[in-house]
Amino acid sequence: MSAQNLTTVFAVALVGALICVIPALTAPTLQFGVRVPPDRLRAPVLLAERRRYFWRTGVIGVCLTAAALSVPAGSRWLTVLLVVSQLAAGLGCYFVARERVLAVKTAQDWFGGLTQTVGADTTWRTEPERFPVLWLVPALAIIVVTAAVGIARYPGLPQRLPVHFSAGGVVDRYADKSVWAAFTLVAVQIFVTAMMTGLLVLTYRSRPEVDAADVAGSTRRYGRFLFAMSRAVLATAALVDLSLLLVSLQIWQVYRLMDATVALAALPPALGVFVLVVVSVRMGQAGTRLAGPAPAGETSSKVTNQDDDRYWKGGLIYVNRDDPAIMVARRFGVGWTLNFGNPRAWVAFAVVIVAVVALVVARRR
Amino acid sequence: VVEPDAPVPIYQQIRDRIIEAIARGEQPVGSALPSTRQLAIDLGINFHTVNKAYDTLRQEGLVRLSRKSGAVIARDGTTGPASDVFAEEWGRRLDTLLAEAIAQGMRADQIVEATRSGVARYPNHYGNEGHRS
């Protein structure tokens, strides 16, 4: 089995497992992107749909992993095809479960007679979590080192540069020598680091995901989640930059990797993904899996978060014109999503898309 | 905590919650409130709504707004006795509340008891033993 094949099997198995466990990582009050009041958490439809979703996605994951094991090595598109069909199948299972839960929620009027509230803990602003600037240092240091090595090697490079390597480590594309051809991956490093930093900064300015029944506790748990996740993201950015450094050293002919050692460059990002998965599973989306003291003071089971389903298209895309937040915690999955009702979010989205397209086009030239 | 679907307007709810926090001693005089933009993000509401709440509090003399330091609590129960203008205006609103209670059939001792236990919840009010000078 080749390194490429192993990567495919691993990626398909990991994505399958993650899709399978997402409902367990999200808050019990937000299942399949549907807001559930606290007194309905054990509704039969929820338990049944969670069980069905678990088995359906589990079987799909196992089948596609088996398919990945049985295909011959080499085709990069096959990996993409398998993972895309996996995501599509997972999305299908999600919508089936979601529609059933929504139907029961509407039929039984789950929010009838409940007091819907929006809570905010003002200590979030008076004693805010700070963006961990020091955690940017490794990523920036790697970029500087990469650029420095490149500048030192550039004058001595031949007129034709190897810019792409096959799974076996053989050069499969050359480019005429130019500053751009030599330094494309440094641009990618800068893009990756800047994008992750930018989105994290927006997240720090945004609000915590608050449970109306326990405003102070859920804010504290969200703070711990943001603390760990932002550091994990910045560490991942550094690891991706490191991987790009390893590939760049090949382009600059510092060394040439062959056969199994080709996978070396894939190891740092894999480690980053591992860290992100550990944080997600340990803490849950927005820290919902973290233990904390029972909420202080009186809590009524009649008090619930606002039923804000109408702002979530398909439970996945947030569109709320009255909400000044740019980033909000996503409902299904771990992490954040943009508020597409906010023009600033569209600007952020456009900047990322334009940068990606520009990099891809420039690389193909 | 605000209730977006309640009949009371949201800016009014924000004002009420902040006044309650001042009375409980959670927001003492000189303490800062979140900026209007921050509070609007935290509550997921239009920031003009928060502006309106803060402006109401400023007119009532409870909050000072400045470009530099944002919104700061300008007075609380320990600052000094209430002004006569406020006492008179508050008395009119209390009259309305009492009239509501009587029209709805609440007994006099019920009204007095509710008032007594309500005031007891705020131990730090002006003229009380707990008050800081």
Interface residues (C-beta under 8 A of the other chain):
Chain A: T115 Q116 T117 V118 G119 A120 T122 W124 R125 T126 R205 S206 R207 P208 V210 A212 V215 Q306 D308 N320 D322 D323 P324 A325
Chain B: V1 V2 E3 P4 D5 A21 S31 A32 L33 P34 S35 R37 Q38 L39 A40 I41 D42 L43 G44 I45 N46 F47
